[in-house]
Amino acid sequence: MAGRKAMDPRDRFAEKCVTRASGCVEWIGHVTRKGPLGYGVFSVGRKVWTAHRWLYEQVYGTQPAHIDICHTCDNRKCVNINHLFAGTRKENMEDAMRKGRMSHVTRTKRESHPMRKLTEGKVRDIRALRALGSTLKFISTLHGVSIQQVHRIVTNQSWKEES
C-alpha cells in the first residue's frame, strides 16, 4: 500500500494539541468554523468527532448521544481532560448562564421584554379566542404574531399563567 504509514489515533490526536499558559490544551487541528468559536474536529476511520468528545470517550467510555461534553474553562478548542465534564444540554446551558456566557439571551420576560409585541391583556384575549374555537392562524393574524407563538401561549409554554 502506497502513501503514509497509518498512525495510532492517539498519536495523531497528540500532534494537534498545544498547552497554553491558561492550562488549556488547545486543539490546533481542523475546527468546525473559523475564529475562536469553533470546536476541534478529529476523524478516526470514517467517523468524525468533536475532538473533546473523542478524548473524553477514550478516557471515560462511550457517552449517550444526548449527553454533552462540556468545558469548565469555556474554551471550545480545549481538550484538557481535566477541563471536561459530561452533562445534559440543560446542565450545559445552566452552566453558561451562571458564568454569564449567554449575553445574547435576554433574561427579561413578558411586557418588560424590549422586543415584545403582546401585553398581558392581549395574551388573555388570545387564550379566550382559542377557548371559543378560533384557529391559531386567525389569532396569529389578528395579533401580528406567529402561529407557533400563539400555540406556545395557549399551551402555557410561553406567557405562563401564574398558578
Buried (B, 14 or more C-beta within 10 A) or exposed (E): EEEEEEEEBEEBBEEBBEEEEEEBBBBEBBBEEEEEEBBBBBBEEEEEBBBBBBBBBBEEEEEEEEBBBBBEBEBBBBBBBEBBBBBEEEBBBEBBEEEEEBEEEEEEEEEEEEEEEBEEEBBEBBBEBBEEEBEBEBBBEBBEBEBEBBBBBBEEEBBEEEE
